[in-house]
Amino acid sequence: MTIHPANDLGLPDDGRTAVARYRRGRISAERGPGLRRTLARDREVARRARKRSEPAMSDTSKGPIFIVGVARSGTTLLRYMLCSHPNIYVPPESNFIPRFFRKRPSQPISRESAVRIVEQVARYRTFWRDWREEPLEPQAFVDALPVLTPTALVEALYSRYAHQYGAVRWGDKSTIYAEWVDLFDEICPTCKIIHIIRDPRDVTVSSLDAYRGSRFFYMDPYYSARMWSRRIGAGIASGQRLPPNRYHEIRYEDLTQDPQARVRTLCDFLEEDFHPAMLAPKAEAQKHYHKFGIHQRVRGEVTSSRTGRWRRDLSAADQRLVQRLVREWLPEFGYEVEDLGRPGVPERIRAACLRVKFEVVDLARWVLRGIGVFNPARLLLSLPRQRPRIGGSLDTTSGPRPL
């Protein structure tokens, strides 16, 4: 289900004005309808600019697939649904594309730089978890590229991964990527973006369950809600620039409540035939490493039983805090704004403290990204580890998640 058709809002190609102002902080993606109204003023200009400047795309052209969405929104479930299609394979999270290609995504790269990039990519252990061949030899891999560009390098790497599973089409799924849709559009001009969205209150519950202990000191209800707003806003702002056949939004709640209808719609969007195996992603998930840990539920049946658990599992104070931070977004996606009462003085003081903490963590993230660290949680591995409890069992395999 496309909640907001990609041609409903847009940005002019000649300046990306609203997104540029958003990224510079002049308007906030955390105030959803305000951002949408700003984008809407450029709607007709964007349509005319696209018509003039974008090359015509064949109806049968198929590009790579990027799954974007906030962590704990169903991105892993969607990954295994797509991997259950015989033509598609989506590797584990990468997180490295922005690090290496954000500055000059369309420019040629030297052989030395390409070899160095492949050598550094080899250190992303999670990405290689399902690799079936011998490890890449960086120099031989680079020498086999038809041209030395980011597009060619990414295409060759992911295609080789997909071919190991008999697939002809590759994808990527990383939770930090909702903020990098513009970059993917430059590197892969025919890519398709699937943006999965979940009720931020349920996202908060799931995040608090999954990310506990010293390594995840930054996780709290305030952090979860603010990051949800930021990444949802960034993904939508970028997605509205794309034509309707390249950007698709789907709610987690709709996917789990009526998977057959939603997966058929996804297949139409991807220009692929529907395969019944996509409705049973547990078969694909069970081949991989999620027997325990924060993703163990994808090894079971697709269920909507986790929807609305925030009403039971979030304290009244946390419900008020999260809803206040995402209030303007909720009606945009069909989520109810509940009457939760007014926060008292202690709640306001706590919210102010959590805001200060968030701003400090956010500044640290910004500094680290400036030096090329896009998954800061990797730096926290040396800290004492407390395993998160998922459904009463201890997680023995969970890895670091991106801040």
DRENNU-985177 format. One record per residue: x, y, z of N, C-alpha, C, CB in turn. Coordinates in steps of 0.05 Angstrom, whole numbers, plus 5000, padded with zeros to 4 digits. Atoms other than C-alpha are relative to their C-alpha. Glycine has a CB too. Layout:
REM residues N
XYZXYZXYZXYZ/...
***
This chain:
REM residues 403
501749765000500050005000501750255000498150005024/498549755001502950664979498450215015500650094971/501549824983500751135034500050284988501150015028/499749735013503351765000501249964973501850195018/498850055027504151664925502250194994497850034979/497549845004510851914902499550244983502149834987/500549765016507752404854498150195013498949924972/501949824986503452734907501550255010498749855023/498349784991509153164933502649994985500550005031/497550025014515753344903501850245005499649984970/498049794997521953784899501050074972502249925019/498949935026524754174841502849884997500250304997/497450125004530753824810502350205000500049854974/497849815003534554474803501050115026499050244983/498949904976535454604876499549835025498950275005/500850164977532254094922499650185024502249785006/500149784981530254704960499149925028498250224990/501050074973526054415016501849815014497249884997/498250194987530653835029502650135009500749764981/497649864992536654295030499550165025501050194977/500649854976533254735081499649825023497550184996/500450204978531154125121502749915010498449774989/497550114991538253855122501650215015501649904976/498549794986540954535144498650085026500450244982/501349954975535954535201498050234999501950065020/501949785001531555105174497249915003500450154974/502550124994525654655174500549725012498149984975/499450254986524954025216498349774990499550045030/501450245009523153335190498449895023501949794989/501450104978520653205260497250125003501650045025/502749885000514653645247498849934972500050315005/500850125025511553215193498450174981498649765006/501649845019505853615162501350264992497350055012/498649755008510054245164501949954978501450125024/498250075021515253905122498549954974501749775007/501650075024509953635075498950254987497849815007/501149755012506854325066502250154985498750185021/497849875014513654615049500749864974502550015018/499550155025514854064998497850044980500449705006/502349985018507954134970500050264983497449995015/499949755015509254854949501749984975501150235017/498350045024514454594900499049774982502849945009/501050245013510054024874500050034970497349945010/500349975029508454284805502750064986498050224993/497349955011515454554794501649744997501550205018/498550255001518253874811499149834977499749855026/501150165022513653524762501050094973497049995001/499249905025515453984706503049964996499450304997/497150045002522953944722500749714994501350095026/499550285006522753184723499449944971498449825018/500850065027519153174657502050104980497350134994/498049895018524453614625502749865002500450305006/497350084996530653314656500549705003501150135024/499550284995529552574671499749854974498049905021/500350175023530752074616497749815003502649844994/502250184999524951634598500949725009498649984973/499350264990525050964634498349794987499849995031/501550215011522950324602498249885021501849784988/501950134980516849994635501149745010497349964987/498950264992520849354638502750025013500249824975/497449974987527149644667499849935030501250284996/500050084972528849354735502650075013499449705003/497549924986533849654783500249865027500150305004/499750124973536549444851497950115019502850065010/502149944981532149484912501250095026498049765004/499149924973533549884975497750015019501450294998/502050004978529449735037500950205021499649725012/499249814980529550335083497850025021500550284987/501949984978526150455149501550025027498049775000/498949984973527450585223500549725011498250175019/499550254987530450015263497549915016502450015018/502350124987525049545292497450074986500050095029/502449945015520149725237499249784981500550254984/500750215018520049065200501849974976497250034991/498250025023525949155153501149724996502250205003/499050275003528648465168497849814989501149905027/502250165010521848145157499750044970497450075014/500349935029521348505090502349894984499750304996/497650125014528448285072499549714993502550045017/500450285005526647555080497649944982499749855026/502250035020520147635042501150034971497850215005/498849965026524147904983501949784993501350274998/498150225005529547374990498649744993501849965025/501550245006524046854984499150004971497649985018/500549995029523047084912502449894985499350294991/497750135013527346674864501850204985499149794981/498449815015529747294827501650205017498250164981/499049784983531847724887501649895023497650175011/498550064975537147684941500950265012502449824994/499249774985538348204995501949915022497450155013/498050084980544748115036499450125027502850074991/500249874974545448275110500750304998501749865021/499549715000546149005130502950074992499450115028/497349925009551949365098501050245015499950074970/499349754986552150075127502450154988500549945028/497549885009558250245084499750184976502049794994/500249845025555550575021500450305005497349954987/499549714995555051285050502950065008498150105022/497349944991561851225082501950044976501149775018/498049995021565551105017499250174975500549724991/500949885025561251444964498450255003498449804984/501849774996557452024995501150264988499550045029/498949755009562352564972500050034970502850035010/499949995029563052394898498749754988503050034990/501450255008557751874881500049964970497250015010/500250025029557952024806502750024986498150214989/497349965012565452124796501649754998501550215017/498250235002570551614772501849995024501750024974/498250044978575151324825502549874989498749845023/497450125009582451124818500049715008502450155013/499750284993584550404819500949965029502049864981/499050024973588250514884497750045020502250205005/502249944982582050814917498049775000498650264992/501850225002577650254891501049755016499549924971/498850224986582349724919499850055030502949954992/500149934972582650084986497149975011501150285005/502750024992575050124989499249715004498150134979/500750294998574249374976501349885024500849854974/498650104977579449225029498650085026502950105001/501449914976575649645080497249885002499850315000/502650135000568949355060500249725012498749994972/499650274990571848675076499949985031502749894990/500050004971572048885149497250015012501650245010/502849984990564448955154498949715002498250174980/500550294997563448255182497049934996500949915027/502850065003555848285185499249974971498350215014/500850005028555248425111500949734987501350234985/498950245013559447805093499049745013503050005001/500950234985555747335140498949784983497950095021/501350205017551946985084501549964974497250094994/498450035025557447015031500949714998502650195001/499550285004558446325001502749934986497849884984/497650055014564746404960502450055018500250184975/497649934986571946484980500150315003502649904984/499849714997573647185005501050144975501850085024/499249855024574447714951503050065001498450264998/497249905003581447864926499750294989501749824982/500649735008580948634923501150084973500950195021/498849915025585748754866498849864976503049965000/501350145022582848214821497250094996500149705005/502849915003575748444836499950284986498750025028/500049735013577449174818500849984971501950185016/499150025028581148974755497949894982502549834999/502250115016574948604731497750194995499049755013/502249805004570549224736500150124972500250225021/500049895027568349494668501050295000497249994988/499149724996569450214693500450045030497950214988/499549954971572050504758498350235009503050075004/501949814989565950854786498649875024497950094978/501650114978561850774850497849824990498850225017/502150175011556150504808500949734992498750144976/498950265009560349964776500949835023502350044981/499050164977563549754842497749895016501850185018/502350094984557049714880498449784985498150235007/501550195017553449354822501549734999499650114972/498550255002559048844815500049845026502950054991/499950134974559548694889497349875007500850205022/502650104992552148614902499049794980498050225003/500850205020550848234837501449745005500650104971/498550254994556247734855498849865024503050065005/501350114976552947644923497449864992499550225021/502750105008546047544891500349744984498550214985/499750235017548647044840500649755016502250054979/499450234983551046594896497449865009501750085024/502650114992543646494912498149964976498750195021/501650055024541346414841498250244992498349765003/501749765006538347124839501350174979499650165026/499149825021538947614782499750305008498649954974/500649724992536948234822500850025030497050074996/499049974972540148494886498650235014503050055000/501149784984537948934942501850065024497249935010/498549934975540349255007498050085021502150234994/501849934978537249335075501850095023498249765008/498549894977540549785127498450225013502950104992/501949824987536750185179500950295000499649915028/499149725002541150805172499450124973502950035007/500149915028539550855098497650174994500049774982/502349815006532951245104501050284996498049995023/498949735003537351865108501750034975501650075024/498150005023541151685044498749934974502349815006/501450075024535851584991501150164976497050045003/498949835021538652164950502649884989500550295010/497550125008545451824949499549754983501749935025/500550245016542551164924498950074973498049825015/501049915026538951534869502250084982498050235004/497749925017545551814845501749774992501750215015/498350235007549451164849498549804983500949875026/501650205015543850724822497550144990499249755019/502249845010539251154779497449854993500850154976/502450165005534450574766499049865025500549804978/500850154976533850344838497150065008501950075023/502649974988527250244873500250015030498049784990/499849974971526150464945497449905012500550305007/502350084984521450104993500450115028499749685000/499849874974520250515055497949885018499750314998/501950134982517050105111499850175025500949715007/500549824978513850505167498349865021498550264990/501550134978511350275235499350215021501749775013/500849824978507650625292502450055018497649875016/497649944984513250995329499849915029500650294999/500350094972510350795396500749705003497250055010/499150285000511150055379502949984994498349844979/497150005006518050205350501550055026500750224979/498749944975519850495418500149765018498750245014/500250244983517449885456502149794990497249885000/498250205011521349425409502950085004499449954971/497249904997527649855413500949975029500250294991/499250034972527549865489500449715008497950135018/499650294995526849105489502749914989497849844987/497750115014532448995439502750125007499650034970/497449864997537749515455500350085029500150254982/499549954972539649465528502949965007498249815018/497350044991546049485566501850234994501249754988/498149785002552249915566500550104972502649925013/499449925028553349905491497850174989500449764983/502349855011546450205480499150215020497749814993/500649804980546850745532498350234989502550125012/501549785012543751235483497049944997501250064973/502850085006537150845476498250075024499949714993/502149934981531151135513497650084984500950225021/502449925016524051335493500450264984497650035018/499749755014526152035475501849964975501450215018/498250065023531951795430498549864978502449845009/501550165020527451285395498150174985498549775014/502049845013521951785380501350224982498250145020/498749795017526752335355501349874976502150145017/498850125023530551855310497949904981501849775009/502250085018524051575283499150244983497549895016/500949765014521752285265502050094979499450225019/497949915018528452465234500249824975502750015014/499550185023529251845191497549974983500949735010/502450005016521951815170499850254983497549985018/500149755015522252545150502050014978500550245019/498050005021528752465112499349814977502749925012/500750195021526351845075497750104983499249745012/502349905015519752175055500950244983497850095018/499249775015523052825034501549924975501850185017/498650095023527752454988498349844981502449835008/501650175016522651954965498050164982498449825017/501849855016517952494940501250124975498850235017/498649905024523152714889500049784978502850085007/499950225019522852034856497349964986500949745014/502550065013517651824805498549785014500449934970/501650204985511951374830501049714996497250024992/499150285005515050744799502749945013500149954971/497450054987521350824842499950045030502050184988/500249964971518850994912497349905010500450305008/502550134990513750594953500150005030499749724988/500350014971511450665025498049785008499150275011/501850214990508350095064500150005030500849724989/500150014970506050055136500549715009497250105010/499550264988508549485178497449865008501950025025/502650114991501549395206498449884978498450225014/501450115023498549295137501349754990499850214978/498550235010504048815117499549755017503050064999/500450244983502948365177497149925002501150065028/502950074998495348405177499049874975498450265006/500950125026494348245103502449974982497850184987/497550035015501047995077499649944970501749795012/500250075029498447705012499350244983497849794997/500749765016495248344988502350194998497550145012/497849805000501148775008502449904984500950065029/497850115015506348304979499450004970500749715010/500749985028502548274914500450284989497149914996/499649725008502649034912502950064997498750195021/497249965002510049024926501149884974501449885024/499150135025511148534868499350174976498949724998/500749825022507348994822501950234998497150095003/498249774999511649574844502849924990500250115029/497350095007518049164834500049884972501049795019/500350125026515448894767501049715000501650174979/499450284997516248184790497549845003502049955024/502250184996511547594790499849935030500349744984/500550084972508447414857500749715003497150065008/499450284993511046774890499049955028503149954998/501250064973507246454948502149975022498449754998/497950034980513846314983500650265015502649894988/499649754987514247054999498350045024499650234980/501849984977508546965048501049845024497249924992/498950164979512746485089503050055003499549694995/497149934998519346845101501549855021500350305005/498650154979520846405161501749784987497949875019/498450205013523345875113502750114992498649884976/497549875008528646355087501550085025499550244982/498649914976530146645156501349775015497950145018/498950224985531345965186502649894988498049785001/497550085012537045855138502450175010499950024969/498049804993540746435169500550005030499250284991/498850004973543146655238498150115021502550164999/501849874981536846885275498649815019498050164984/501350184981535546285319499650125027501749745002/500349854976536646735378500450304994502149905022/499449715004537047485387497750174992502250024980/502149805005533348095367498449954975501250274999/501550065025531047805300498949725000501850044976/500950284999528847125324497149974991500449885027/502850035007521547275311499549974970498550255010/500450045028522547275236500149714992502050164984/500050295005523546525242497349885005502049875018/502750104995516146465260498150104978499050085027/502049915019509646605224499750305000497349875007/500649725002507947295199497550055017499650094970/502349964982503347575253499850305006500449845026/500549724992500148235273499750025030497550104986/500450004971500248055347501750205014500649725011/498349804987505748555360499050294997502949974990/501149735005501549145336498550105024498249994975/501449874978499249615390500949925028497149934999/499050084973503449315446500950235017502249804997/499149774984505650015466497950075022500450244982/502149944980498950085502500449845026497249954989/499650174977500949515548502850035012499549724992/497350024992508449555551501550265005501549844980/498849744993510050295554498650125024499850204975/501249874977508950665619498450244990502250095020/501749765008503851235618501850244994498050065023/498249775004509551735624501449984973502050025022/498650045026513251435564498150034977501449735000/502049975021506851405523499650304994497349875009/500449715004505852155534502450124987499450145027/497549885011513152315519500349944970502449895015/499750075028513451925454497950124982499949694997/502149895016506752145429500350304996497349955012/499649715003508452875442502150064978500950135026/497849965019514752805399499249934972502449855008/500750095027511352465340497150074993500449694998/502949955003504252745347499250094972499250215020/500849895026504153125281500349804977501750244994/499750215021506452505242497849805001502749875003/501850234997501352015269497650004981498949995029/502350015019495152215229500949974971498450265002/499050035027499452235166500149714991502750134997/499750285006500151485170497649835011502549895011/502350144991493351315198500149895029499449774982/499850084972495551235271498450195017502949995008/501649834983490951495325501750155020497949825015/498849844979492952055371498249965025500250304993/501550074976490751815440499950235019501249755013/500249814978488252245497501449885025497050075007/498450124979493752085547500450185024502749934989/499749824977493052675594502550184997500249845025/497849815001498053225609502349905017499050285009/497850084984505053095634500350185025502650004984/499549854976506653305705502850124999499649835024/497449874999512653705727502349805000500250175026/497750195001517153095740500449894971499549765019/499750105028515652845669501350214982497349924989/498849795016517453515640503050035005498650275005/497149984993524053535678501549774987500350005031/498750245013525652825654500350044970498449755006/499949955028523953015583502350194992497450104989/497949805005528653615587502749875002499750245019/497450144996534253175613500649814976500149845026/499750185022533152665558500650154974497649824996/499449845024533253215506502950085000498250255000/497249924999540053455530501849764993500750105029/498550255006542652735528499949954970498949765015/500250055029539952665457501750194984497050024991/498449805015543253305433503049945002499450285010/497250074997549953085461500749754983500749945030/499550245016549452395429499850074970497949785006/500349935028547152705364502450164990497450174996/497649865008553053175363502349814996500750215021/497850205003557752585374499649854974500049815025/500550145025554452215316500950174976497049934998/499349825022555352825271503150024998498850295005/497149995001562752875290501249744989501250065028/498950265009563952135279499449964970498749775016/500650025029560452155211502050174984497250084994/498149835014565052715192502749874995500450265015/497550145004570952245200499649724988501649985026/500650245014567451675165499049775016502449914986/501150224983564551275223496950024998501050035030/502949995004557351115203498549795017499449954971/501250184981556050565254501450025026500149704989/498449954975558550855320499849785020499050265012/500350214980555850265360502349804998497449864997/497750185002561749865333502250085019501150004971/497949914982566150295377499549925029500350304998/500850064972562350065439500349705007497250095004/499850294996563949325432501749935024501049864976/498250074978569349355485498750065028502550164998/501349944975564349595538498749755011498050234997/501450234988561149095587497349964986499550045030/502450075016555448735552497849885017500849814978/502450124988548448615579498249924977498650215019/501650105022544448175533497150085003500349704998/502949924998537448425516498249765002499250164976/502050214997531548005535497950034978498750005028/502050015021527047815477498149775007501249984972/501950214994520747435497500949825022499549844975/499250164977523947205561502649854996497949825007/497550145004530246915529502350194996499749814975/497749835002537247185529501050004971502249915019/498849985027540347435464502949935002499650294989/497250085000546847085451501550084975500249705004/498749955025548247345382499750284990498949824979/500649745011545848055375502650164997498150155017/497749835006550948525343499350295004501049954972/500549714997551649275346498150114980502750154999/501949885018546249695316500950294995497150005012/499149735006547450365282498650215018499450074971/501249794984546450975325498250184983502250175013/
***
